Amino acid sequence: MLNKLLSGDFPRSRALTALLLFVFVGLALAPFLVSGARPLNVAATICVFIVLVASYDLLLGYTGIVSFAHTMFYGIGAYGAGLALYEMGPSWWAILVGTLAALAVSLVLAFVIGLFSLRVKAIFYACLGALIATLAGVLMALWLRYVGPKTMLSFEVMTDILLMVVIGGMGTLYGAVIGAAIFILAQNYLQALMGQASAALAGLPLLPQLFHPDRWLLWLGVLFVLSVYFFPTGIVGRLRARAGRKP
């Protein structure tokens, strides 16, 4: 059963297996281990983005097609759920109606777009990826209880998805798990860690300014460049290649 569920694509690396277990166990136990809104929001955001990044990797990793409009389906799901709840009131029926309507719209759009620009195999992956991205949008709308263009449809969200795919590794759904977890954690806690480092280095020349919290985006970019340089096939690809070289 597990073999069918994973389509025969096992981690093939003890380090990768341990890392995946750490992420899944951490997410599952987050409501019981941490308190406060921020850690729970980070855990929920990681869960939603794992689904969203996996949906994009179905298109990019398995067909090699780069799309910068994937957030459209994410937004359709979010707005579908939001509009249904607004019109019908807070109920499971509204969520169901909004989700089904959003899935239908996404499926039609993905098929029409793919029909004129993609091969038959790519159309299947495009439609499947669009449907999964739509479900991710529904989940995010329900969690945030807010829908807006900046959180759902902005180009910044699209670039974040691309970065997560590249960091985790393309062509494997494990990459979505690793990439989303690392990127969301860095996005939420790197600035705070830099603030602590800057305070600890107070009195030294240049270093406090170099690690000033306002420069967190610079260091996030540096970490991305380093990850691409040292892990050109992503973290998952590197761990698998390393395991394959062992006697």
N, C-alpha and C positions, 0 to 999 in steps of 0.2 A: 504493500500500500504506500509506504513511504517512497519507494522507488518510483512509483507512478506519479505521486504528488510532486516530486522533484524532477520528473522526466529524466531520471538517471543522472542528473547533474549534482552529484554530491560535492561537498567542499574540497575534498582531496587534499586537505592540509590540516594538521592538528592545530596550528596557530590560528588559521581561519575559523575552524570549528569552535575553538575557545573564544575567539573574538565575537563570533555570532551568538554564542550562548550567553556571553557577558551582556551584549546589547539586549537580547530578548528577555533575559531574566531581569535586567535593570529596568526595562520598560514595564514589565509585568508587575514588579514589586514597587515601582515608583510611588503609587498612591499610599503605600504602607510604610515606606522608608523615609519619605520626605514630607515636609509640611510647607505650607505657603503656596501662593498662586503661581509664582514664577517657575519653580521646578516642575510642577504639574503641567504648566503650559508648554514648557520645553519638551517634556516627555510626549505630550499629545501632538505637538507639532512634528516631532520626529516620526511618530507613527503615521501621520497623514502624508508627510513627505516621502516616506518609504514607499507608500502606494503610488504617489505621484511620479516619483523618480523611476520606479519600476515600469510604470506605464510609458514613460518616455524612452526608456532603454529598450522596450519592445520594438520601437521604431528605429532608434539610432543604433543600438547595439546589434540587432538582428538583421537589419536591412541596410544599414549604413546611410540612411537618409536623415539629414539634419533639418529640423523644422523649428522655426522660431514662433510658431503660432499655437504651440501645444497648450499654452495657458488659456486659450480660448475655450477649450473643452473643460478645463478646470473651472473657469468662470461660469460656464453654462450650468455646471452642476451646482455651484454655490448660489447663483441667482435663481435657478429653478427651485431649490429648496426654500430660499428666502422669500420669493414671491408667493409660493404656495402657502407658507406659514403666515404671511401677511394677509393674504386673501381669505384663507380658510380658518385661521386661528391655530394656536399651538395644539397640534394633535398628531398622532402617528399616521392617520390617514392623509393629512396634509403633506407630511414628509414623503409618504409613499407616492402620492400623486406627483409631487414636485420632482422626485427622483426619476420616476418613469418618464415624465415629460422631458426632463433634461437628457436622459439616456436616448430617447427617440430622436431629439433634435441633434445630438452629437453624432449618432449613428448615421443619420441622413447626410449631415455635413461632411463627415469623414469619408463616406462612400462617394459622394459627388466630387469632392476634391481629389480623392485618390483615383477616381475613374478617368480623370483627364490628365493625370500626371504620374501615376504609379503603375507598376506591374501588378499582376493578379495576386501574387504572394504578398507584396508590400501592402496592397489594399486590405488584406486580412489583418495584418499587424497594425496598420493605421487605425482600422475600425476598433480592434481590440484595445489598443492603447488609448484611443479616445474615450471608450466606455469606462475604462479603469480610471482615467484622469477625471472623468465626470463624477464618479463615485468619490474620489478624493476631494473634489470641490464640495460635494454634499457634506462630507464628514467635517471639513474645515468650517463650513458655514454653521453647522450645528454646534461645533465646539466654541467658535468665536461669538456666536449669536450676532454676527455682523457681516455684511457683505459690502465690499467697496472695490472700485477699480484698482486701487493701489495694492490691496492685499490679494487680489485674485487675478488681475489682468495685466499688471505692469510688466515692463520688460525686465525689471529687476528680478522678479520672480522667475522669469525664463532663464536668465543668466545663472541664478542660484541653482536651478535644476541641472543646467549644463555642467556646472562646477561639481555638483554632487556625483553625476554620472562619471565624469573624468576621474575624480578622486577615488571613488569606489572601484571603478572598472566597468568597461562596456561589455555587453554580450553575456552578462550573468546577473541574475536577480540578487545575488549576494552583494553585488556592488552597490545596489540601491540601499541596502540596509547599512552597510559600512559608511558609504558616502554621506547619506542623510544624517546619520548619527554624529559623525565627526564635524560636518559643516554646521549643523544647527547648534551643537554644543559650543563650537568656536564663535559662532555669530552671537551667542547670548552671554558667554562667560569670558571671552578673550579680553574684552575691555576692562572687566573687573580685575582679572589677573594682572593685567598691565598696570592698573592703578596701584595694586599692592606691590608690584615690583618697583614701580617708580618711587613709592614711599620708602621702600627698604633701601633703595640706592641713593637716597637723599644725601647730599654733601659731596658726592662724587662728580667729577666733571663729565658733562655730555650725557651720561647714561640715564639720569632721571628724565631728561627731555626726550631721549630716544625712545623710552618706554612709556611716555606720557599716554594716558588713556585716549586722548584725541587722535592718536596715530594708530588706532587698532585696525583700521581698514588697510593701512599700509602693511602691517604685519600679517594680516589675513591674506593679502596679495602675495607676500613673500612666502608664506606657508604653502599657498597654492602652487607657485612656481617651483618650489622645492619638491612638492609631491609629484608634479609632472616630470621633473628631472630625474628623481630617484625611483619613481614608480610610473614609468611611461604607459604601462598596461593597467594602471590602477593598483590599489592595494591588494585587491583580490587576485589579480593576475600575477603580481609579484610574489605573493605568498604561495600560490599554486606552483609557480615556476621554481621557487626555492625548495618546495617539498618534492618536486619531481627530480631535482638534481641529487637528492640524498640517496645513498646506496641502499 
